[in-house]
Amino acid sequence: MSQPPNTPLHAGPRRRSQRVLMQVPVKLTGADAQGAKFEEETETLAINAHGALVLIQARLTSGSKIQLQHKRTSEEQECHVVFLGPVRGNKAEIGLEFSAPRPQFWRVAFPPEDWSPKSPESRTVSNTWTQKK
């Protein structure tokens, strides 16, 4: 009997920075899958130091260049579509990656790359809390 090839659990590229579930108001502009110009205001579902996940009505293609505006700061960043996710109602999840690094774009301090809810540092506060009871 043959054995399956030895493959990692996640064969895709590793995320370069931790994702944070955060709603940030943004405006996206660019060309949709048919080449028509679009402009849409929405909120992020998640952000990281290299991009965001958004839910939008416009239908885009992988690799499309999009202009992303942070509505709170009015800063703009060119992005490209790296993920076409599921459609929810009339909106689709779209993963955007910054075309050039901008780690301060979101004005958020991201957890270190190796952080996880299972790391000892994440339990420090709760351990202290239970010891005080």
C-alpha positions in Angstrom: 0.0 0.0 0.0 1.4 3.4 -0.9 1.7 6.2 1.6 0.6 9.8 0.9 3.4 12.2 0.2 4.8 14.0 3.2 3.2 17.4 2.9 2.8 20.2 5.5 -0.7 20.9 6.9 -0.7 24.2 5.1 1.0 24.1 1.7 0.3 27.7 0.8 2.6 30.7 1.4 2.9 31.6 5.1 1.3 34.9 6.2 4.0 37.5 6.8 2.3 39.2 9.7 -0.4 38.3 12.2 -4.0 39.1 11.2 -6.1 41.3 13.5 -9.9 41.2 13.2 -10.7 44.8 13.0 -13.2 47.0 11.2 -11.6 50.0 9.6 -13.6 52.2 7.3 -12.0 52.2 3.8 -12.7 53.4 0.3 -11.6 51.2 -2.7 -11.3 52.5 -6.2 -10.1 50.7 -9.3 -11.4 48.6 -12.3 -13.7 45.7 -11.8 -13.6 42.3 -13.6 -15.2 43.8 -16.7 -12.9 46.8 -16.8 -15.5 49.3 -15.5 -14.3 51.8 -13.0 -15.7 51.4 -9.5 -15.6 53.2 -6.1 -16.9 51.5 -3.0 -16.9 52.4 0.7 -16.7 49.5 3.1 -15.0 48.3 6.2 -12.2 45.8 6.6 -12.9 42.4 8.1 -9.3 41.8 9.1 -6.0 43.7 8.7 -2.3 42.8 8.9 0.9 44.8 8.3 0.8 43.8 4.6 -2.9 44.3 3.7 -6.5 43.6 4.5 -9.5 41.4 4.0 -12.6 43.3 2.9 -16.2 42.5 1.8 -17.3 44.3 -1.3 -19.9 44.3 -4.0 -17.6 44.9 -7.0 -16.3 41.7 -8.7 -12.6 41.8 -9.1 -10.0 39.5 -10.6 -6.8 38.1 -8.9 -3.9 40.5 -9.4 -6.1 43.5 -10.0 -4.6 46.8 -8.8 -6.8 48.7 -6.4 -6.4 52.0 -4.6 -7.2 51.7 -0.9 -8.0 54.8 1.2 -8.0 54.7 5.0 -11.1 56.8 5.8 -9.9 57.9 9.3 -6.5 59.2 8.1 -7.2 59.8 4.4 -4.0 58.0 3.6 -4.0 56.0 0.4 -2.1 52.8 -0.6 -1.9 50.9 -3.8 -2.9 47.2 -3.4 -3.4 44.2 -5.5 -5.9 41.4 -5.1 -4.4 38.2 -3.8 -7.5 36.3 -2.6 -10.9 35.9 -4.0 -13.1 34.5 -1.3 -16.7 33.3 -0.8 -19.6 35.5 -1.8 -22.0 36.5 1.1 -25.3 37.7 -0.3 -24.2 40.2 -2.9 -20.7 40.9 -1.5 -17.5 38.9 -1.8 -14.5 38.5 0.5 -11.4 40.0 -1.2 -7.8 39.8 0.1 -5.7 42.8 -0.6 -1.9 43.1 -0.3 0.0 46.4 -0.3 2.1 46.9 -3.4 4.8 48.4 -1.2 5.4 47.8 2.5 3.5 50.2 4.8 3.6 48.6 8.3 2.2 51.8 9.9 -0.7 52.3 7.5 -3.3 50.9 9.9 -1.9 52.7 13.0 -2.1 49.4 14.9 0.6 47.5 16.8 0.5 44.0 15.5 1.4 40.9 17.6 4.8 39.4 16.8 4.9 36.8 13.9 5.3 33.9 16.3 2.5 34.9 18.7 -0.6 32.7 19.1 -3.3 32.5 21.7 -1.5 29.3 22.9 1.8 31.1 23.6 2.8 31.6 27.3 2.6 35.4 26.9 -1.1 35.2 26.1 -1.8 33.4 29.3 0.1 35.8 31.6 -2.9 38.1 32.3 -5.4 35.3 32.8 -2.9 33.5 35.1 -2.5 36.6 37.2 -6.2 37.1 37.2 -6.9 33.6 38.6 -4.2 33.9 41.2 -5.7 37.0 42.6 -9.1 35.4 43.2 
